[in-house]
Amino acid sequence: MASGATASASTPPQPRGDLRNYALVTGAYWTDTLVDGATRTLVLFYFDRLGYTPLQVASLFVLYEVAGVVTNLVGGFLAARLGLKITLFMGLAVQIVALLMLGFAPASLLVVPYVMASQALSGIAKDLTKMSSKSAVKLVVPEDDQSSLYRWVAILTGSKNALKGVGFFLGGVLLTLTGFRTALLILAGMTLVALVLASRLMHGHLGKPDKAARFRQMFSNNHAVNVLAAARIFLFAARDVWFVVGLPFFLYSVLGWSFWQAGTLLAVWVIGYGAVQAAAPRFVRRRAGGAGREPDGRTALWLALVLALCPAAIAAALETHVDATVAIIVGLIPFGIVFAMNSAVHSYLILAYSDNDKVAMSVGFYYMANAGGRLAGTVLSGVMYEWHGLAACLWTSTAFVLAAGALSLLLPSDAARRAPPARASFPA
């Protein structure tokens, strides 16, 4: 590496430009995350109040998750061809359309197929903005600085989840204070502001568009990326199989909590979960032996084994008639902590395993798997809850976490052990 003044004089302008654009992408992503969390809470509680069953409510989000699978696959290809800035703007614009569909719809249109269609658009929007922001990290961190890469990914992922928790709370508050339609129009206005600011202040491309990119390249031939994607499916199915439908329904239909109380608990949990993700590098390095020891496949394995104990313990407590409120609140804490660290490790590993010139497609493929896990978890959350209550959801979660751990055995024991990466290209 060149040293001293020569390197300093020749390199600063490009990183500064990339950091500016990355900050704008991240701010837009934070806004969309806040809006997405609020919208989900609005739809969940509003349609429960209309008398929908758990399985019917779960069905409202099926196309949201299906759209996530498709969007991450196609979006990664579009980002490679057009640049991450274009996919960001597309995501924000689609989110505005989705919110206006519900905000201006007459009561006669607020039926399952129509709401599913609007949620499909929300799923497209959310995953386009997420892929754009997550991919951008790889382009602004020096290629040989794995420690900084892990830290940046953890901060971005943690802050995103904290804001999603705030979104859950915001959705419950808006539903209580303003009603369903007005709340949606407020959220559409927030998204429009983010789109206008990003489009006015961002210059150039974020990442170098590659007109030669081919769709078939979306399907990774990198063994580590493929295994990690499979593990991600099971990890997120394990969370959503009890957290998306089963837990909220249990809180307000069995324990008698109000919408505001249930929304607040979910918000606090997700905010805390995000805070742990942001701090994950410090905790995981301490376990791995200090600075310079970044996580690898073995880290993902032991985190999965610890995580599996949490839903199993909550399910056992419910089945032995321990006070349900105590069992859930106490069990949510370790589950959130360990899940957050496991998710942060995965988010670091996908970038560590990806080549710089294919990062958008690798991240798109990985988050396609992520969306597939959420889809499976969402559907099964309604099915398992109707079949045998929250305990069935929790035992299913335990099995999925163990499957993620088993797949982690196939990951490289050294995150840096992969094909030599191509040098990143930064726009002037």
C-alpha positions in Angstrom: 0.0 0.0 0.0 1.3 3.5 -0.8 1.9 5.6 2.2 1.9 9.2 3.3 1.0 12.2 1.3 0.8 10.5 -2.1 -2.1 8.3 -1.1 -3.8 11.1 0.8 -3.5 13.5 -2.1 -4.8 11.1 -4.8 -7.7 9.3 -3.1 -9.9 11.6 -0.9 -12.2 13.0 -3.5 -13.7 9.7 -4.6 -14.4 8.3 -1.1 -16.0 11.6 -0.1 -18.4 11.5 -3.0 -19.2 7.8 -2.2 -19.8 8.6 1.4 -22.1 11.5 0.6 -24.2 9.3 -1.7 -24.2 6.5 0.8 -25.4 8.8 3.6 -28.3 9.8 1.3 -29.2 6.2 0.5 -29.1 5.3 4.2 -31.3 8.2 5.2 -33.8 7.2 2.5 -33.6 3.6 3.6 -34.2 4.6 7.2 -37.3 6.6 6.2 -38.7 3.7 4.2 -38.0 1.3 7.1 -39.9 3.5 9.5 -42.8 3.7 7.1 -42.8 0.0 6.4 -42.9 -0.9 10.1 -45.8 1.5 10.7 -47.7 0.2 7.7 -47.5 -3.4 8.8 -48.8 -2.5 12.3 -51.7 -0.5 10.7 -52.7 -3.3 8.5 -52.3 -6.0 11.2 -54.4 -4.2 13.8 -57.0 -2.6 11.5 -58.0 -5.9 9.9 -57.9 -7.8 13.3 -60.4 -5.1 14.5 -62.6 -6.0 11.5 -62.7 -9.6 12.7 -60.2 -11.3 10.4 -58.8 -14.6 11.7 -55.0 -15.1 12.2 -54.7 -17.0 9.0 -56.6 -14.4 7.0 -54.4 -11.6 8.4 -51.3 -13.7 7.6 -52.6 -14.0 4.0 -52.6 -10.2 3.7 -48.8 -10.3 3.9 -48.2 -13.3 1.6 -47.7 -11.2 -1.6 -45.5 -8.8 0.4 -43.1 -11.6 1.0 -43.5 -13.2 -2.4 -42.7 -9.8 -3.9 -39.6 -9.7 -1.7 -38.3 -12.9 -3.2 -38.8 -11.7 -6.8 -37.6 -8.1 -6.1 -34.3 -9.2 -4.6 -33.6 -11.5 -7.5 -34.6 -9.0 -10.3 -33.5 -5.9 -8.2 -30.0 -7.2 -7.9 -29.8 -7.5 -11.6 -31.3 -4.1 -12.2 -28.8 -2.5 -9.7 -25.9 -4.1 -11.5 -27.1 -2.8 -14.9 -28.5 0.6 -13.9 -26.7 1.5 -10.6 -27.9 1.5 -7.0 -29.3 5.1 -7.2 -31.9 4.1 -9.7 -33.1 1.1 -7.6 -33.4 3.4 -4.6 -35.6 5.9 -6.3 -37.7 3.1 -7.8 -38.3 1.7 -4.3 -39.3 5.0 -2.8 -41.7 5.8 -5.6 -43.4 2.4 -5.4 -43.8 2.8 -1.7 -45.7 6.0 -2.2 -48.0 4.3 -4.7 -48.7 1.4 -2.3 -49.6 3.8 0.6 -51.9 5.9 -1.6 -53.7 2.7 -2.8 -54.8 2.1 0.8 -55.1 5.8 1.9 -57.5 6.8 -0.9 -59.4 3.5 -1.3 -63.1 3.5 -0.4 -64.2 1.0 2.3 -65.6 -1.3 -0.4 -62.1 -1.9 -1.8 -60.4 -2.7 1.5 -60.8 -6.4 0.9 -58.2 -9.2 1.0 -57.1 -9.2 -2.7 -56.8 -5.4 -2.9 -54.8 -5.1 0.3 -52.6 -8.0 -0.7 -51.8 -6.1 -4.0 -50.9 -3.0 -2.1 -48.7 -5.0 0.3 -47.0 -6.6 -2.7 -46.0 -3.1 -3.8 -44.7 -2.3 -0.3 -42.6 -5.5 -0.4 -41.1 -4.4 -3.7 -40.3 -1.0 -2.3 -38.8 -2.2 0.9 -36.5 -4.7 -0.7 -35.3 -2.3 -3.5 -34.3 0.3 -0.9 -32.7 -2.3 1.4 -30.7 -3.9 -1.4 -29.4 -0.5 -2.5 -28.3 0.5 1.0 -26.7 -2.8 2.0 -24.8 -3.1 -1.3 -23.5 0.4 -0.9 -21.5 -0.6 2.2 -19.2 -2.8 0.2 -18.3 0.2 -2.1 -17.3 2.7 0.5 -15.2 0.4 2.9 -11.6 -0.3 1.8 -11.4 -3.8 0.3 -8.9 -5.2 2.8 -10.5 -3.7 5.9 -12.8 -6.5 7.1 -13.1 -5.1 10.6 -14.6 -1.8 9.3 -16.9 -3.7 6.9 -18.3 -5.7 9.8 -18.7 -2.6 11.9 -20.5 -0.6 9.2 -22.8 -3.5 8.3 -23.7 -4.0 12.0 -24.5 -0.3 12.5 -26.6 -0.1 9.3 -28.5 -3.2 10.1 -29.0 -2.4 13.8 -30.2 1.2 13.1 -32.6 -0.2 10.5 -34.2 -2.6 12.9 -34.4 0.0 15.6 -36.3 2.3 13.3 -38.6 -0.6 12.3 -39.4 -0.9 15.9 -40.2 2.8 16.1 -42.3 2.2 13.0 -44.4 -0.4 14.9 -45.0 2.0 17.7 -45.8 4.8 15.2 -48.3 2.7 13.4 -50.1 1.9 16.6 -50.2 5.6 17.7 -51.3 6.8 14.3 -54.1 4.2 14.1 -55.3 5.4 17.6 -55.0 9.1 17.0 -55.8 9.6 13.3 -57.4 6.5 11.9 -56.4 4.1 9.2 -56.5 6.2 6.0 -55.1 9.5 7.5 -52.2 7.5 9.0 -51.4 6.1 5.5 -51.4 9.5 3.9 -49.1 10.9 6.6 -46.7 8.0 5.8 -46.9 8.6 2.1 -45.9 12.3 2.7 -42.9 11.2 4.7 -41.7 8.9 1.9 -42.2 11.7 -0.7 -40.0 14.0 1.3 -37.2 11.3 1.4 -37.5 10.8 -2.4 -37.3 14.5 -3.2 -34.3 15.1 -1.0 -32.4 12.1 -2.3 -33.1 12.9 -5.9 -32.0 16.6 -5.4 -28.8 16.0 -3.4 -27.4 12.8 -4.8 -24.8 13.1 -7.6 -23.6 10.5 -10.1 -24.1 6.8 -9.5 -23.6 4.8 -6.4 -21.6 1.9 -7.7 -20.5 1.6 -11.4 -23.4 0.3 -13.7 -22.4 -2.7 -15.6 -24.2 -2.9 -19.0 -22.7 -6.4 -19.6 -24.4 -7.9 -16.5 -26.6 -10.9 -17.3 -29.6 -12.1 -15.4 -28.2 -15.7 -15.1 -25.3 -14.3 -13.0 -27.9 -13.6 -10.2 -27.7 -17.3 -9.4 -24.5 -17.5 -7.5 -21.8 -20.1 -8.3 -20.1 -19.1 -5.0 -20.6 -22.1 -2.6 -20.3 -20.0 0.5 -23.0 -17.5 -0.7 -25.3 -20.4 -1.6 -25.0 -22.0 1.8 -25.3 -18.8 3.7 -28.5 -18.0 1.7 -30.0 -21.4 2.7 -29.1 -20.7 6.3 -30.8 -17.3 6.1 -34.0 -18.9 4.9 -34.3 -20.9 8.1 -33.1 -18.2 10.4 -35.7 -15.7 9.3 -38.5 -18.3 9.1 -37.6 -19.1 12.7 -38.3 -15.5 13.8 -41.4 -14.8 11.7 -43.1 -18.1 12.4 -44.0 -16.9 15.9 -43.3 -13.1 15.8 -45.4 -11.9 12.8 -48.9 -13.3 13.5 -48.8 -15.7 16.4 -47.3 -13.4 19.1 -49.5 -10.3 18.3 -52.7 -12.4 18.2 -51.7 -14.1 21.5 -51.1 -10.8 23.2 -54.4 -9.2 22.4 -56.7 -12.2 22.0 -55.5 -14.4 24.8 -53.8 -12.1 27.3 -56.2 -9.2 26.6 -53.6 -6.5 25.7 -54.7 -3.4 23.8 -53.4 -2.6 20.4 -51.3 0.1 21.9 -49.8 -2.2 24.5 -49.0 -4.9 22.0 -47.6 -2.5 19.5 -45.4 -0.9 22.2 -44.0 -4.3 23.2 -43.2 -5.2 19.6 -41.6 -1.8 19.1 -39.4 -2.0 22.2 -38.3 -5.5 21.3 -37.3 -4.5 17.7 -35.6 -1.3 18.9 -33.6 -3.3 21.4 -32.8 -5.9 18.8 -31.5 -3.2 16.5 -29.3 -1.8 19.2 -27.8 -5.2 19.8 -27.1 -5.6 16.1 -25.3 -2.3 16.0 -23.1 -3.4 18.9 -22.7 -7.0 17.7 -19.0 -6.6 16.5 -17.9 -5.9 20.0 -19.7 -8.8 21.6 -18.8 -11.3 18.9 -15.1 -10.3 18.8 -14.9 -10.8 22.6 -16.2 -14.3 22.1 -13.9 -15.0 19.2 -10.8 -13.7 20.8 -10.6 -10.0 20.3 -10.1 -7.4 17.6 -8.9 -8.8 14.2 -10.9 -12.0 14.6 -13.9 -11.4 12.4 -16.9 -13.9 12.5 -17.0 -17.0 10.3 -19.1 -20.1 9.8 -18.3 -21.4 13.3 -19.6 -18.2 14.8 -22.9 -18.6 13.0 -23.1 -22.2 14.2 -22.7 -21.5 17.9 -25.0 -18.5 17.8 -27.7 -20.7 16.2 -27.3 -23.4 18.9 -27.7 -20.9 21.6 -30.7 -19.2 19.8 -32.5 -22.5 19.5 -32.8 -22.7 23.3 -34.9 -19.6 23.5 -38.1 -20.5 21.7 -37.9 -24.0 23.1 -37.8 -22.6 26.6 -40.7 -20.2 26.0 -42.8 -23.1 24.5 -42.0 -25.4 27.4 -42.9 -22.6 29.9 -46.3 -22.1 28.2 -47.0 -25.8 28.1 -46.2 -26.2 31.9 -48.6 -23.3 32.7 -46.0 -20.7 33.7 -47.5 -17.2 33.7 -47.7 -16.5 30.0 -46.8 -12.8 30.3 -43.7 -13.5 32.3 -42.6 -16.4 30.0 -43.0 -14.3 26.8 -41.4 -11.1 28.1 -38.5 -12.9 29.8 -38.0 -15.2 26.8 -38.1 -12.3 24.2 -35.0 -10.7 25.7 -32.4 -13.5 25.1 -34.1 -14.4 21.8 -33.7 -10.8 20.6 -30.1 -10.6 21.7 -28.9 -13.8 20.2 -31.0 -13.5 17.0 -29.6 -9.9 16.5 -26.0 -11.1 16.8 -26.7 -14.1 14.4 -28.3 -11.8 11.9 -25.5 -9.3 12.0 -22.9 -12.1 11.5 -24.9 -13.2 8.4 -25.1 -9.7 7.0 -21.3 -9.3 7.4 -20.5 -12.7 5.9 -22.5 -12.1 2.7 -20.4 -9.0 1.9 -17.2 -10.8 3.0 -18.0 -13.6 0.6 -19.0 -11.4 -2.3 -16.8 -10.0 -5.0 -16.8 -6.2 -5.3 -17.9 -6.2 -8.9 -20.8 -8.6 -8.2 -21.9 -7.3 -4.8 -25.3 -6.1 -5.8 -26.2 -9.4 -7.4 -24.8 -11.4 -4.5 -26.7 -9.3 -2.0 -29.9 -9.5 -4.1 -29.6 -13.3 -4.2 -29.0 -13.4 -0.4 -32.0 -11.2 0.4 -34.1 -13.2 -2.0 -33.4 -16.1 0.4 -34.1 -13.8 3.3 -37.5 -12.9 1.8 -38.2 -16.6 1.2 -37.7 -17.3 4.9 -40.0 -14.5 5.9 -42.6 -15.8 3.5 -42.5 -19.3 4.9 -42.5 -17.9 8.5 -45.4 -15.6 7.8 -47.7 -18.3 6.3 -46.7 -20.9 8.9 -47.3 -18.3 11.7 -51.0 -18.2 10.8 -51.2 -21.9 10.2 -49.4 -23.1 13.3 -51.2 -20.6 15.5 -54.7 -21.8 14.3 -53.6 -25.4 14.7 -52.1 -25.4 18.2 -51.5 -21.9 19.4 -48.3 -20.0 20.1 -46.5 -23.1 21.5 -46.7 -24.8 18.1 -45.2 -21.6 16.5 -42.3 -21.7 19.0 -41.5 -25.4 18.5 -41.4 -24.8 14.7 -39.1 -21.9 15.3 -36.8 -24.1 17.3 -36.6 -26.6 14.5 -35.8 -23.9 11.9 -33.0 -22.4 14.0 -31.4 -25.8 14.3 -31.6 -26.2 10.6 -29.8 -22.9 10.1 -27.1 -24.1 12.5 -26.6 -27.3 10.6 -26.2 -25.4 7.4 -23.6 -23.1 9.1 -21.4 -26.2 9.5 -20.8 -26.0 5.7 -19.6 -22.4 5.7 -15.9 -21.6 5.5 -14.1 -21.4 8.8 -12.5 -18.2 7.6 -14.7 -15.5 6.2 -11.9 -14.2 4.0 -11.4 -17.6 2.3 -13.0 -17.1 -1.0 -12.1 -16.3 -4.6 -9.9 -13.2 -5.0 -12.2 -10.2 -5.4 -12.0 -7.8 -8.2 -11.1 -4.2 -7.4 -14.1 -1.9 -6.7 -14.8 0.8 -9.2 -15.8 4.2 -7.8 -17.4 6.9 -9.9 -15.7 10.2 -10.2 
